[in-house]
Structures are given as C-alpha cells and as structure tokens.
Amino acid sequence: MQELEKIIGYEFKNKKLLEEALTHPSYSNNLTYQRLEFLGDLILDTVIGIYLFKKHKDKKEEFLTNLKASYVNRNYLKKVCDEIQIIKFVKHKNCNIKRTDKFIEAIIGALYLDGGWRVVKKFIKRFILNRELEPLKDYKNLILNYSLKNKGVVPEYKVISEKTYHNKKEFVVEVRIKGIKKKGKGKGENKKEAEIIAAKELLQKILGHTF
Amino acid sequence: MQELEKIIGYEFKNKKLLEEALTHPSYSNNLTYQRLEFLGDLILDTVIGIYLFKKHKDKKEEFLTNLKASYVNRNYLKKVCDEIQIIKFVKHKNCNIKRTDKFIEAIIGALYLDGGWRVVKKFIKRFILNRELEPLKDYKNLILNYSLKNKGVVPEYKVISEKTYHNKKEFVVEVRIKGIKKKGKGKGENKKEAEIIAAKELLQKILGHTF
C-alpha cells in the first residue's frame, strides 16, 4: 500500500478507502472496489470534461464529447493502469483480471472521498491528462481515408460478440481492410465505441506507432 | 431573465452565461446552450452520484446506478423543466422544442461556472433531488409482476424507431400487455433505458397515478 501511495504521490488519511478500492469480490464479499468505481467513474468524467471545456473554448460540444472519450475509454485507462502497475496491488483470489481500468476509477473515487476535489484533480492531471490525445471519433475517418487511398475499398467492421454484464453491454468489434493482413479489435459499451477503438488499433498496426 | 433568476433563487454575476444556456441554435449561431449542456450533464451526474453514494452506504453499485438513472433521465428532467417553466425563457425561432431537459443541463453548467460547486449543488438538491424516486430498473419488474398476476402473460416490448443524432442513439420503445388497451412509450439512449421508461409509463397509466 505504501508503495502505491508513493507512486501516486498521495498518502491516504483513511487507509481503508485505498484498500477497498483495491479489493476484488473474489477476495472478500465485504468492501470491494465497485461502489468506489461507481463514484470514480463519474468524477473522472467530470474532471476531464471541465478541463477540456475550459481548455477548448472555441470548440463545439461534439468535439468535447469525442475528446473526452479518448481519455476515459477503457483501453486508454488500462495503459495508465499498466504504468502505475495497479494490478500488483489488487487483492483477488486466482483471478485473471482484465478490466484493470475499473481499479483506477475506484482509486479516483477513494482519492475524492479522502482528499476532495483538489487531490483528485491533481491525480487525474498527472496520470491521465498528461498526454495530448486526438478526439476518439477521428480514428474511423482516418482509417477510412487510408483504406480508400491505398486499397480503394472501405474498411469492414464486424461484431464478434455482444454480452451484458449487470446493466452494461460489452461489444467486441473487428475491423479489416481487404488486401491487408493486419486487423484491429476493439471493445466498448456500444458498437460505435468498439468500432472506433478497433479502427485506432488497426491504424496503429499499419502505421507502426502508437498515438 | 430576472424572473428566471428569481425562480431558481440565484443571481448570476455573469448574465451572459445564463443567456448562453437559454439560446437555441435556431436563434443564434454564436453562443448556444450545447457546450454548457455538455458540462451540465457531467456535473448533474456527479452531484447526484455523490449524493446517493453518501446517502445509501449499504447499497451496491447496481442500485446506485439505477437510482441515479431515475434522477437524470430525460423524462424526469422534463418534468422538472415544466415546473421551473424554463421553456418560457428559451430564445428560439419557430421551434417546437421537445428536449427541454437539455436546457436544465445547460443551466446547471452555467450555475457551476458562475457560482461553483456550492451553488450548483444547492440548485440540484432543491429542484432535482427534492423527491424520493425508485431505482429506474425496478419498473420493468413491477410491470412484469402485474402482467403475470393479472393477465397471465409477459409484457411485449417493441422498438418503434432507432435514430442517431450526432454521436447519440435514440431508441423509442412501446410496451403492451395482451388484454389491456393502454400502452407505454419510452425514449432512451439505449434499448434498455427506453424499455424501462415505457414500463414506467404503462404502470402509471394502469395504476392511475404518477410516481
């Protein structure tokens, strides 16, 4: 715990909050990360939204919505989790935890409860807003332009699976371009989000760099 | 404007913010409500979420998610708008504005920018959190129980339309019970949300009271 506190640069007054944020239900039925994830998800959205609203004074709401999606989508948050190595600190029993992004949201909820807006804003600025991202939706346009220009076809999107966990849907979408072996895969809470993330992945593979 | 300020109980330091929140794009292409709606939507979600999180300490995140949905869904917010009579103050050109809920979100965005968290929380507590609501998802169970008990059948849900505005989907769903003439209709950003609202409407019609 102390190690994680060092990494995130904040010492909890109430250590139990941080513990709760890092407890998977396989480990304990009592206090687990989910309630804090509910809270952190909302707070993350709002902090990013307010930040982008103030930064991009001349942009319309659609741009803001798409740019916010780049910062709060699970794939990006998973990368952030890998950096902080959160999964090392999660208590669970023999689980292969894939949705590491949920724990960063839970930590955000815990930071808010323990330290208030100032502390949670500092964390989000340092670990999540520290990169310049493109608005999420642009990736579908970018891959479309690439595909038309280089292969003369449009990319093909296919829904591979559609599941419902509790109240939330999970779509998995694959995108291919005829004549190109590489493919992109994306998960999201709706088809469109999954398509955008798949487009982004394929674009990264084709262009050979991340963004 | 002064009349509306009286109703909502807050005097804006920067009157232009309130004006922006009440300007429809049919009236002016310059400053319109949409950017503030983006902001207010996030702030409303978070204020309600934090309030419910603290109020229901023993409830799981699913309950919190469903109860939050009761307070932030467009049908409920439209009722709040009718009370404050916001539509009287909206500047537009010959428009039949149906999504009045968007203006209350824009006002919330404006209140936050003008007065900060304290002011916006006061507004939300006074006009939105002032009723005890049921978690949204319960309505489907309630209508199912009623239908099975009284008619021996399950309610039938039908998607009437599915549209996309900008990035957001809009589903319209109708629900009927065989042997009952009344029907319920609901709109939502996904099928499930639309079904729940349709179930709620039908239940209200059958039971003859609102809740």
Interface residues (C-beta under 8 A of the other chain):
Chain A: Q34 R35 E37 F38 L39 L42 I43 D45 T46 G49 I50 F53 K60 E61 E62 L64 T65 N66 W117 K137 H166 N167 K169 N190 K192
Chain B: Q34 R35 E37 F38 L39 L42 I43 D45 T46 G49 I50 F53 K60 E61 E62 L64 T65 N66 W117 K137 H166 N167 K169 N190 K192
